Amino acid sequence: MLDTLRAGAKSWISKLLIGLLVISFAIWGISGDLLNIGGDQVATVGDRKISIVDFDNAYRRELDSIGRNIGRPLSTVQGAALGIPGQVLGRLVAEAALNETAQDYNLGVSDAELVRLIQTAPSFQAPGGGFDRARLAAILQANGLTEDQFVAERRLLEERRQIADAISGGLKTPAAMLEAFNRHANEERTVAYVEFGAALAGEIPAPDETTLASWFEENKADFRAPEYRQVALLQLTPEKIARADEISADDLQREYDASGERFGEPERRRILQLALPSADAVAEARAALAEGKTFEDIVAMRGTTVEQVELGNMAREELLDPAIAEAAFALAEGATSEIIEGRLNNVLLKVTEVTEARKTPLDEVSEDLRKEVALRLAEREVLDLHDEIEDARAGGATLTEVAERFSLTLDTPAAFDSAGKDASGAKVALPDAPDLISDVFESDVGIEADMLQLGRTGFLWFEVREVTPARDRALDEVRTQVLEAWTREQRAERLDTLAAEIVKELDAGKTLEAVATERGLEVATQSGLKRAGENAAIPADAIAGVFAGPVGTVGSASKPDAQRIVYTVTGISAPAFFREAGEIAALDTRLADALQNSVIGQYVGEREARLGVNVNQANINRVIGQGGS
């Protein structure tokens, strides 16, 4: 009986804990004192121990699961940086607390029931239905579990389920709560609004020198010159070291001769193919050929047309059946073949047109071919040259000396800031090497920086030559930018003031139409607004205000390009509420799950506190691979 059991690694059990118990143990945390309790356990919950082996297995299975999802493996240390050990330990502690509680309450499950539960689990069903013993064994093997371990884990799981079902199994979402959530998500509002911008702000007169200077002092940090760095760059790529002019004429000719049909068009033939699917059809066609009938006559005898049997203008390699390809390209133009035994059918062929193969002359492709050969040869040289450059740098050579020694080009782009821009704000052309800018700003003058990968086959070295510290700019350096910024601020203040005035007038009882008429504005309407919806006319900043009050609620908001809107809520549409409707039913399920999760979480937290939780951080660090305690 117990042979039927066993499967589902802890990753599978974790899914059941979430799916069946609706409990997110990972976020419950750990209560109790944090003590270095020694021994071979990472934690104790009451009298129950969580061993180093159990924690290590659970942690590595979690890392493997995450690694499969993100497409790359995670080390134990990388997992620790993401907080995964705490999540795993939290789950194990919560499970231990429930296991201890189940033991205290003398809960259990019979062997027969356990067999039934495992045999009906969806994870262990064959494609055609029914329990699949081989699938169970494969899942267990993939997760590193023995059958006895799985049986024990599944039994504990069912005991925990009994506790969870007793506490929250019948808990449902209150109707008032569900309706409130539904209304919050689906209520729609209609607003009338006016929109205005710079034109209504009027002309902003230029400030006097004292005003501008005073404003600049208050906002000097916004115009601060960033730190700039001047670097020397040494790029080693096939493109940089390829020497196309050194490719000899003989080498070029050999490459051209070996290129086959690459620099031209293969022979092509327009082919007619009549399928003869039966022995009778073959006999009739053979007799017709013997009588001197043409291919077209035989096509007509078969009840089809020439257009229907035409394959098109084909090259030899485009014909999938070798026997048919051989026969078709052996025929003269206009000739009909004998009966050909193909892979799928016997066929009769006719070639109606032959286009001879054509090869582009060498002198027409020599330039591109020469570059291609040079690049291929250069790719082989890159790694050797890389090693020589690294040896030279290890010997103390500067990049200038390295460039001279190996006849390479040393690039010195304009000084740039941490955004890769020069002093004028233009983007500096830099090699496309990941982390180049960040590495430059982590290095310094006189520091030998690590080499960077450049594309698939290239390398990049850099030296910081000069560092220009960040500094406050003088007004004269940025006068134009300061004047523009001051003007924008003044315009924004005028528009904000105007928006506030309109809101005040609307609150006092004036209609939006009257306000719009006085100021030469147009009233627009927008309906169907939802709290979580997106709408180009009404900015996201205004949505909260639109839903903040009843019909007649007034507000204002900013839009891009210095635009402002003032709106008033003119309509509210409450959504229909039918608890069994698809969207509401799905919301009902989610809310019920959340409520159950919350109740069970509180229960488990109380049990952890009452049983007492002790954690051995030193043993956890051993598993993670971190020192200390």
Secondary structure, DSSP 8 states (H G I E B T S, - for coil): -GGG----THHHHHHHHHHHH---GGGT---S------TTEEEEETTEEEEHHHHHHHHHHHHHHHHHHHTS---HHHHHHTTHHHHHHHHHHHHHHHHHHHHHTT----HHHHHHHHHT-GGGB-TTSSB-HHHHHHHHHHTT--HHHHHHHHHHHHHHHHHHHHHHTT----HHHHHHHHHHHH-EEEEEEEEE-HHHH-------HHHHHHHHHHTGGGG-B--EEEEEEEEE-HHHH--GGGS-HHHHHHHHHTTTTTTEE--EEEEEEEEE-SHHHHHHHHHHHHTT--HHHHHHHTT--HHHHEEEEEEGGG-S-HHHHHHHTTS-TT-B---EE-SSSEEEEEEEEEE--EE--HHHHHHHHHHHHHHHHHHHHHHHHHHHHHHHHHTT--HHHHHHHTT--EE----B-TTSB-TTS-B------TTHHHHHHHS-TT-----EEETTTEEEEEEEEEEE--B---GGGSHHHHHHHHHHHHHHHHHHHHHHHHHHHHHTT--HHHHHHHHT---EEEEEE-TT---SSS-HHHHHHHTSSSTT-EEEEEETTTEEEEEEEEEEE-----TTSHHHHHHHHHHHHHHHHHHHHHHHHHHHHHH-EEE-HHHHHHHHT----
